[in-house]
Amino acid sequence: MQTLDSIEYQPIWLAPEHLAQTAEFVMKGHKIQQLAVVKNGAILGFVELDQVQKANPQAHLADILKPFSTVMDAKMTLRQAAAQFVREDISSAPVQSGDLFLGILTSNMMLKELFRSSDPLTGLSWVDLLREWGAAQLGNGVEVCVLAVDVDKFGKVNSAIGHRRADVLLQKLAGELASKISPQSDILVRAGGDKFLIGTTRPRAQLQQLGEEILAIVPSRLSEGLAIQIGVTVGIAGGRRTHERSAVHPESNIEDLINLALADARKKKIQPKAVVSTTLGTKSAENGPLELAEIHQSDSESPVIQLIVSWNHDRFEGESQPGQKSVGSAAAEAVLSALTKAMPETLIQLDAAYAFQDPNHTFVGSVEGTLEEQQIKTRFSGSYQAETQALATAKALLQAVNTALGLQVSST
């Protein structure tokens, strides 16, 4: 969420002991109509150009300044400031960080910043608006759900129809989604690329109905006039709480919901079916799935994740250090290290691995990658919920590889 301290101001001001003629000279030189009067870094008020031109040139600014009706805190969001401008019918206000004057915020400056925070292609706001809206709802005790919409295989669609028509496709999708939401309960934003997010205060059951409607109607409308069929995937998060949500960290709560909705959409993506050879290197598919036998994380300053993967009564060790990586990513790399030993003839490439903390304070691990067995490549993805980041991503990777290889996954 963009806050006022991220804006570049012109901190032009004079002290209260300066003269009116000095203020006139400064304001004409900088072509401004309003000038702040500041003492020891704190704002006292302002003078206007026509005011200092009419005043005695030797008058001190302390004697002619006017107080600001509103002073903006630098930690306010841009949209909160815009709402206050409208509510109080003002066109400018000073911005302070503690006792330090940063500059004067004008309505023109605000319009430019708000325009930059919107997507020029679709006209929708970026995801920051959803974060701000969602945090406000949660902070007021209102439950929020998030729905993610993701175009299937958009890279291939882009190549097939060209960039311009792909842009039109995204504009059309934005319009379709906008027609299905209510300003009273919903908010629609673009999350980047081919991804859109809807935040809502509707019950989860109603949001699921909306998701089903999107899946039933939107793909055919997007495909009109094209030689290829366009598909979309919908992911949903939120609305399943059985206890009151903590309002201590609404910003992190809404961020979790956004990440979980996007992860749910990724999980539901249609993946090509795995083609499995009759033998997997030196092992047989009849020997059951790969399983996580042990996992340990040291508590030293340079933590190490060590684990053991069991398969066909054999045990294979893997190890990784988080370093600059997340714990979840490091755990997945440790599993990958063990799998390389277990299946030396199977090439596994890990494209992404991360873990999000869900609203119930457990972790959801999510992985994506490519597996190559006897020159046959298969995309895989998986997710798993567990008590720790390391366990969540480690289990997610094993589950995804087991599924891609057609290995029977145990029920335990």
C-alpha positions in Angstrom: 0.0 0.0 0.0 1.5 3.3 -1.1 1.9 5.7 1.8 2.5 9.5 1.7 6.1 9.2 2.6 6.8 7.5 -0.7 6.0 10.6 -2.7 8.7 13.0 -3.9 7.9 16.4 -2.5 9.4 19.9 -3.1 10.1 20.8 0.6 10.1 24.5 -0.1 9.5 26.6 3.0 10.6 29.7 4.9 10.9 30.4 8.6 8.4 32.6 10.4 11.0 35.4 10.8 11.4 35.8 7.0 9.8 38.8 5.3 6.8 38.9 3.0 9.0 40.2 0.1 11.3 37.2 0.5 8.3 34.9 0.3 7.1 36.6 -2.8 10.5 36.2 -4.5 10.7 32.5 -3.5 7.1 31.7 -4.7 7.6 33.5 -8.0 10.9 31.8 -8.6 9.4 28.3 -8.0 6.1 29.2 -9.6 4.0 28.1 -6.6 0.9 29.7 -5.2 1.4 28.4 -1.6 4.4 28.4 0.7 4.9 26.5 4.0 6.1 28.3 7.1 8.3 25.9 9.2 10.2 26.2 12.4 12.5 23.5 13.7 11.2 21.1 11.2 7.6 21.4 12.2 4.9 23.1 10.1 3.3 26.3 11.5 1.1 27.3 8.6 1.3 28.8 5.1 1.1 32.0 3.1 -0.3 32.5 -0.4 1.2 34.5 -3.2 -1.6 37.1 -3.5 -1.5 37.5 0.3 2.2 38.3 0.5 1.9 40.7 -2.5 -0.7 42.7 -0.7 1.1 42.6 2.7 3.8 45.1 3.9 7.0 43.8 2.2 8.7 44.1 5.6 6.0 42.1 7.4 7.2 38.9 9.1 5.6 35.7 7.9 4.7 34.8 11.5 2.3 37.8 11.5 0.5 36.9 8.3 0.5 33.1 8.1 -2.6 31.0 8.1 -2.9 27.6 9.8 -3.5 24.5 7.8 -6.9 23.0 8.6 -5.4 19.5 8.2 -2.0 18.0 8.6 -1.4 14.6 6.9 0.6 11.9 8.6 3.3 10.4 6.4 2.1 6.9 7.1 -1.3 7.5 5.7 -2.1 5.6 2.5 -2.6 7.6 -0.7 -6.3 6.5 -0.8 -6.9 7.5 2.8 -5.5 10.9 2.0 -7.6 11.2 -1.1 -10.7 10.3 0.9 -9.9 13.0 3.5 -9.3 15.6 0.7 -12.8 14.9 -0.6 -14.4 14.7 2.9 -12.9 18.0 4.0 -13.1 19.7 0.6 -9.4 20.8 0.6 -6.9 21.0 -2.3 -3.7 20.8 -0.4 -2.3 19.8 3.0 1.2 19.5 4.6 2.7 16.1 5.2 4.7 15.4 8.4 6.7 12.4 9.6 6.6 12.8 13.3 7.6 16.4 13.8 9.4 16.6 10.5 7.8 18.5 7.6 8.2 16.6 4.3 6.3 18.9 1.9 2.9 20.0 0.7 0.6 17.4 -0.9 -1.7 18.9 -3.6 -4.7 17.4 -5.3 -2.8 17.4 -8.6 0.1 15.4 -7.1 -2.4 12.9 -5.6 -4.1 12.4 -9.0 -0.8 11.7 -10.7 0.1 9.1 -8.0 -3.3 7.5 -8.1 -3.0 7.2 -11.9 0.3 5.5 -11.6 -1.2 3.0 -9.2 -3.7 1.8 -11.8 -3.1 -0.6 -14.7 -3.2 1.4 -18.0 -4.3 -1.6 -20.0 -7.5 -2.6 -18.1 -8.1 0.6 -16.0 -8.2 -1.6 -12.9 -6.2 -0.8 -9.8 -3.2 -2.9 -8.9 -3.3 -5.4 -6.0 -2.3 -2.7 -3.5 -5.8 -1.5 -3.5 -7.1 -5.0 -2.5 -4.5 -5.1 0.3 -5.7 -1.8 1.7 -9.4 -2.6 1.3 -9.0 -6.1 2.8 -6.9 -4.9 5.7 -9.6 -2.2 6.5 -12.4 -4.9 6.3 -10.5 -7.3 8.6 -9.6 -4.5 11.0 -13.3 -3.8 11.4 -14.1 -7.4 12.1 -15.6 -8.1 8.6 -14.6 -11.5 7.1 -13.0 -11.4 3.6 -12.7 -14.0 0.9 -10.4 -13.7 -2.2 -11.0 -15.2 -5.6 -8.2 -15.5 -8.1 -8.8 -15.8 -11.9 -5.9 -17.0 -14.0 -5.8 -17.5 -17.8 -4.7 -21.0 -18.7 -1.4 -21.3 -20.7 -1.4 -17.6 -21.4 2.2 -17.7 -22.8 1.0 -20.0 -25.5 -2.1 -17.9 -26.1 0.1 -14.9 -26.4 2.2 -16.6 -29.0 -0.8 -17.9 -30.9 -2.9 -14.7 -31.3 -0.2 -12.1 -30.9 0.5 -9.5 -28.2 -2.1 -7.0 -29.3 -5.0 -9.4 -29.4 -3.7 -10.9 -26.1 -4.0 -7.4 -24.6 -7.5 -7.1 -26.0 -8.3 -10.5 -24.4 -7.1 -9.3 -21.0 -9.3 -6.1 -21.4 -12.2 -8.3 -22.3 -11.6 -10.6 -19.2 -11.4 -7.5 -17.0 -14.7 -6.3 -18.4 -16.4 -9.7 -17.9 -15.2 -9.9 -14.3 -16.2 -6.3 -13.6 -19.8 -7.0 -14.8 -20.1 -9.8 -12.2 -19.1 -7.9 -9.0 -21.1 -5.6 -6.7 -19.4 -2.3 -5.5 -21.2 -2.8 -2.2 -19.4 -6.1 -1.4 -16.6 -6.7 -3.9 -13.4 -5.2 -5.3 -11.6 -6.2 -8.5 -7.9 -5.6 -9.2 -5.3 -6.8 -11.6 -2.5 -8.8 -9.9 -0.2 -8.7 -12.9 0.2 -10.6 -16.1 -2.9 -12.7 -16.7 -4.0 -12.8 -13.1 -7.0 -11.0 -11.6 -8.2 -10.9 -8.0 -11.7 -10.3 -6.5 -12.0 -9.5 -2.8 -15.4 -9.8 -1.3 -17.3 -9.7 2.0 -19.8 -12.2 0.6 -20.1 -15.6 2.2 -17.7 -18.2 0.8 -20.7 -20.2 -0.7 -21.7 -17.2 -2.8 -18.1 -16.7 -3.9 -17.9 -20.3 -5.0 -21.1 -19.8 -7.0 -19.5 -16.8 -8.7 -16.4 -18.9 -9.4 -18.6 -21.6 -11.1 -20.3 -18.9 -13.1 -17.0 -17.5 -14.3 -15.8 -21.0 -15.3 -19.1 -21.7 -17.1 -19.5 -18.4 -19.1 -16.2 -16.5 -19.3 -14.1 -19.0 -21.4 -16.6 -19.1 -24.2 -16.9 -15.3 -24.3 -13.1 -14.9 -24.3 -12.8 -17.4 -27.2 -15.3 -15.6 -29.5 -13.6 -14.7 -32.8 -10.4 -16.7 -32.0 -9.2 -19.9 -33.5 -8.2 -21.3 -30.1 -10.2 -22.1 -27.0 -9.4 -19.9 -24.0 -9.6 -21.4 -20.5 -9.4 -19.9 -17.1 -8.7 -21.3 -13.6 -10.3 -20.0 -10.4 -8.8 -20.2 -7.0 -10.5 -19.3 -3.7 -9.3 -18.6 -0.2 -11.0 -17.5 3.0 -14.4 -17.9 4.6 -13.8 -21.1 6.5 -12.9 -19.8 9.9 -14.4 -21.4 13.0 -13.1 -18.8 15.4 -12.8 -15.0 15.5 -10.0 -13.6 13.4 -7.3 -11.7 15.2 -7.3 -8.0 14.2 -3.7 -7.5 15.3 -2.2 -8.0 11.8 -4.9 -7.4 9.2 -2.3 -6.5 6.6 -0.6 -9.9 6.9 -3.9 -11.7 7.1 -5.1 -10.2 3.7 -1.7 -11.0 2.2 -2.1 -14.6 3.3 -5.5 -14.8 1.7 -4.2 -13.3 -1.6 -1.3 -15.8 -1.7 -3.6 -18.7 -0.8 -6.1 -17.8 -3.6 -3.3 -17.6 -6.2 -1.8 -20.9 -4.9 -5.2 -22.6 -5.1 -5.5 -21.4 -8.8 -2.0 -22.8 -9.6 -2.9 -26.1 -7.9 -6.0 -26.4 -10.1 -4.2 -25.7 -13.3 -4.7 -28.5 -15.8 -1.4 -30.3 -16.1 -0.5 -32.8 -18.9 -0.9 -36.4 -17.9 2.2 -38.2 -16.9 3.5 -40.8 -19.3 5.3 -43.4 -17.1 7.7 -46.0 -18.4 7.5 -49.6 -17.2 10.6 -49.1 -15.1 11.8 -46.0 -13.2 15.5 -46.2 -13.4 16.5 -49.1 -11.1 13.2 -49.0 -9.1 9.8 -50.4 -9.8 6.5 -48.4 -9.6 5.1 -51.4 -7.7 7.2 -50.6 -4.7 5.0 -47.8 -3.6 5.5 -44.0 -3.2 8.4 -41.9 -2.1 7.9 -40.9 1.6 9.4 -38.5 4.0 11.0 -40.6 6.8 12.7 -37.8 8.8 13.2 -34.1 8.7 15.4 -32.0 11.0 16.2 -28.3 11.1 19.2 -27.1 13.2 18.9 -24.0 15.5 22.4 -22.7 14.7 23.1 -19.3 13.2 23.6 -21.0 9.8 20.6 -23.5 10.0 20.8 -26.7 8.0 17.8 -28.7 6.9 18.5 -32.5 6.8 15.9 -35.1 5.8 15.6 -38.7 4.7 13.4 -39.9 1.9 12.4 -43.6 2.0 11.6 -45.7 -1.1 11.6 -49.5 -1.7 13.0 -50.1 1.8 16.0 -47.8 1.0 16.7 -44.4 2.7 18.2 -41.4 0.9 19.6 -38.4 2.7 19.2 -34.8 1.5 20.5 -31.6 2.9 20.2 -27.8 2.2 21.1 -24.5 3.9 18.4 -21.7 3.6 21.0 -18.9 3.3 19.3 -16.2 1.3 16.5 -18.6 0.4 13.3 -19.2 2.4 13.1 -22.2 4.7 10.4 -23.7 2.5 12.5 -23.4 -0.6 15.5 -24.9 1.2 13.4 -27.9 2.4 12.3 -28.6 -1.2 15.9 -28.5 -2.4 16.9 -30.9 0.3 14.2 -33.3 -0.9 15.4 -32.8 -4.5 18.9 -33.7 -3.3 17.6 -37.0 -1.9 15.5 -37.8 -5.0 18.6 -37.4 -7.2 20.2 -40.2 -5.2 17.0 -42.3 -5.2 16.4 -41.9 -9.0 19.6 -41.0 -10.7 18.1 -41.6 -14.2 15.1 -39.3 -13.5 15.8 -35.6 -14.1 13.7 -33.3 -11.8 13.8 -29.5 -12.1 12.3 -27.4 -9.4 10.9 -24.1 -10.8 9.2 -22.8 -7.6 8.8 -23.8 -4.0 7.3 -21.7 -1.2 5.1 -21.8 1.8 2.3 -19.5 2.9 0.9 -19.2 6.4 -2.8 -19.7 6.3 -5.4 -17.9 8.6 -5.3 -20.9 11.0 -1.5 -20.4 11.4 -0.5 -23.6 9.6 1.6 -23.5 6.5 0.6 -24.4 2.9 3.6 -25.5 0.8 3.4 -25.2 -3.0 5.8 -26.5 -5.6 6.1 -26.4 -9.4 8.6 -28.1 -11.7 9.4 -30.5 -14.5 10.2 -34.2 -14.4 11.9 -36.0 -17.3 11.9 -39.8 -17.4 13.3 -41.6 -20.5 13.1 -38.4 -22.5 9.4 -37.8 -21.6 8.9 -34.5 -19.9 6.0 -34.0 -17.4 5.0 -30.8 -15.6 4.2 -31.3 -12.0 2.7 -29.2 -9.2 1.6 -30.0 -5.7 0.6 -28.5 -2.3 0.5 -29.7 1.2 -0.6 -28.3 4.6 1.6 -28.8 7.6 2.7 -27.3 10.9 6.0 -25.9 9.6 7.3 -24.3 6.3 9.9 -27.0 5.9 7.5 -29.9 6.3 4.8 -28.3 4.1 7.1 -27.8 1.0 9.0 -31.1 1.5 5.7 -33.0 1.5 4.3 -31.0 -1.3 7.3 -31.9 -3.5 7.1 -35.6 -2.7 3.3 -35.6 -3.4 3.8 -33.9 -6.7 6.6 -36.3 -7.9 4.6 -39.3 -6.7 1.6 -38.1 -8.8 3.7 -37.3 -11.9 5.4 -40.7 -11.8 2.1 -42.6 -11.2 3.3 -44.0 -7.9 0.6 -45.0 -5.4 0.4 -42.4 -2.6 -0.3 -43.9 0.8 -3.3 -42.8 2.8 -1.3 -42.0 5.9 
